[in-house]
């Protein structure tokens, strides 16, 4: 294998060596045929024939290998384009979706992609889908925590994975961005919200605390679900309004951040 990732030319059995484009294996003597000049079977002519054939074969082999490598690269690119891991996000009105245990696996799969693209980050599953038994919008929320000075690099890495900028709902600023997308897991497509948050920030601690409290307190978890059902029953459907309506309940549990 060469240093640029392309395969070296295949060594063909029976060829002793290739030197300056010529076949250097021992010549094979030609027999003179009746009516054919004996000089045409001489060694010098054999060498001339051998050189011509060897050079032509060698050149054709190099061209063939280069063409095959190019086709292989094109095929690999085509396969990647046909099987994207992050899909376009679909905006929709807010609904009430029963808890889906598959969201845990979808979060882990998306988190692994982000960690591979931005190894300096730490990714956590947050929100209702991270709380066993908690119904909600059915969107998988992730917190991608980055160290100081790494916000721009983190944005670029996540964008390169195929995550998209928000087009609806509560639009987060680029100083504290959120990206959206979708991922397929176990035959189902899950929508994703990826929150880019600085490490050791107050918001990081607030989001983690809310998740952990509801994971351990079934009474608060059920109260949170009841609050969400009441919001929807009141006619609220826009994601931005739904988020604001939940804020009072969240603040009552963990306080402002």
N, C-alpha and C positions, 0 to 999 in steps of 0.2 A: 504493500500500500504506500503510495507516495504521500508527501507532506501535505498536499492540498486536498486530500480526501479522495482523489480519483484512483481507480485501480491501475496498477502497472500492467504492461502488455503481458499476455499469457505466454509462458514458456512452452513451446511445442516439443514433445519428445522426438528424439532423433536428430535434432539440430544441435550440432556441437557448440556453435557460438555465432554471434552476429557481430561483425566488425565493420564499421563504416558503411553500413547498409548492405553488406555482401554476405552471402552464405559461405562459410569457410569449412564446411564438412568435406570429407575426402571426395574427390571427383569420381564419377562413375564413367568408365570407358565406353564409348559408343562403338558398336560393331559396324564395319563397312558393309553395305548392302550391294548386291550385284548392280552394276551400272552406276554406282554412286562413287565419286572420287574418294580414294583412300585417305587423302589429306583431310577430308571433312571429319574423319574419326579421330584426328590427332588430339593430343592433350590440350594444346592451346585453344583449339576451337571448343573443346568441352568446357574449359574454364570460362570462355566468353559466353557460352550459353548459360552456364551456371550463374555468372555474375548478373546477366540480364534478368533471369528468372528470379534470382534471390532479391535483387533490388525492387522488382515490381511487387513481389509478395510482401516484402517488408513495408513498403510504402502503403500498400492496400490495407495491411493489418493495422498500422497506426491510424489511418483515416477511419477504419471501421471502429476501432476502440474509442476514438474521440467522439464519433457519432453515437455509439452505444452509451457512453458516459453522459452525453448531453440528454439523450432520451431518458436515461435513468433519473437524472435530476428533475427533468420536466414532470415525470411520472410521480416523483415524490412530492413535488409542489402541488400537483393536481390532487393527490390524495389528501394533503393537508387542507386545501381549500374546500374539498368536498366534506370534510368531517371537522367543522369548527367546534371548539370546546365551549366557547362563550357565544351565545346566540343573542339576537336582538331582543330588547326588552319590549314588552307589550303593555302600554298604559291602559288602565281600565278603572271603572268606578270601584270604590272600596266595598268589599263584601265580608261576610262572616264565614270563615272556612274552619272546619273542625281540624283538630290537631292531627298532623301527619308525621308519623315516626320517620318516614323517609327523608324528611328535611334535615335530620342529623347527618345522614350520609351525604346529601347534596352539599351541605355546608362544609363538610370535611374535604370533599372533592374540590370544591371551589377554593377553599383555603390552601390546599396543597398547590394549586396552580399559582396562586398569588405568592406563596412562600418561595416557590421555585423561581419566579420572575423577579421578585424583590426579596432576596434572602435576608436583608437587614430588618424586615418587618416581622411582627408577631401578630397572627390572625386569630381572632376569637369569634365564636358564634354568639350572637346576642339577640335580643328581641323575643317575641312570643314563640317563635319556632324553636328557640333554644330551651324553652320551659316545658317539660313533659306534661301533656294533658291540657295545654293552654291553646285555645282556639284564637283566631285572629284573621289578619288579611291573607295569611298563607305565604307571605314573602319572607325569604331567608335573609336576615340581616347579619352582616359581618363587620367586625371592627378590625381594620388593618392599622396597627399601631407602628409608627415610624419614629426613629430617633431624631434628635435635634439636627436640623440642617438637611434632612432627607425628604422634605415634602415634594419638591419638584421631581426628584428622581423616582419617588413612589408613584406620583401621578403618571409619569411617562411609562413606567413599567406596567401599571394596571391598564392604561389606555392601550398599550401594545398587545395586551391579551385579548382585546376585543370589547372591553367594557365601554359603555357609552356615557355621555353627559346626560344629565336630566333634561327632560322636555316638559314635565308637568309636575304638579304637587308642590311641596315646599322645596324651593330651589336653594341648595346650599352654596355659599360663596366658595371661590377657588382657594381661599385661605384655609377653609375647612370643608373640603369637597366631599361629595358623595357620587359614586358611579353606579350605574345600573346595568343589568344584563340578565341572562338566563343560562341555565345549565341543565343537561339531561342526566338523570340518575335513575337507575332501575326502571327504565322505560317511561319515565315521566319528566316533564320539563318544569323546573322550578325557577321562579323569578328571584333575582338577587339585588340587594342593596349593599354596596360596599362603602363603609364610612372610613375616611382617612383621618386618623386622629393622632395627635402627637403623644408620645409616651409620657406617662406620669402627669397627664393633664387632669384637671378636675372632671371633665366630661368622661374621660376613660373610667375613672373610679365610679361615677354616677351610673353609667350604663351597666357596668359589671355588677354593682351592688343591687340594682333593680332586678336583674336576672337572677342573681343568687338568692335574694329574699323570696321571690316568687317560686323558685325551685324548691325551697324548704318549707314554705308556708302555703298549704293548700287553701286555707280560708281566704288569704289575700289573692291567690291565683283565681279563685272562683269569683271574687268580688271584681277583679279586673275584667274577667270575661263578661260579667253582668253589665259593667259599665260600657263596654264596647257594644253589646247588643242594644243597650238603651240609646246610645249615640246613633246607631244605624236606624233604629225604630223612629227616631225623631226626624228622620228624613235626610240626614247628612250623608252625602255620597262622595263628595270631592275629597281626594286624599289630603289636601292641605287643611281643610276644615276638620277632617277626622283627627288629624294629628294634634291640632290645637285643642280639640274637645277632650282628648285624653290627658292633656298636660296637667290638669288640676288633680286627677287621681294619682298620677305618677309623683307629682310634687308632694302630695300628702303622705306618701310612703317614704321617700328618700330625701325630700327637701330640695330646694333650688340648688343648681350647681353653678 
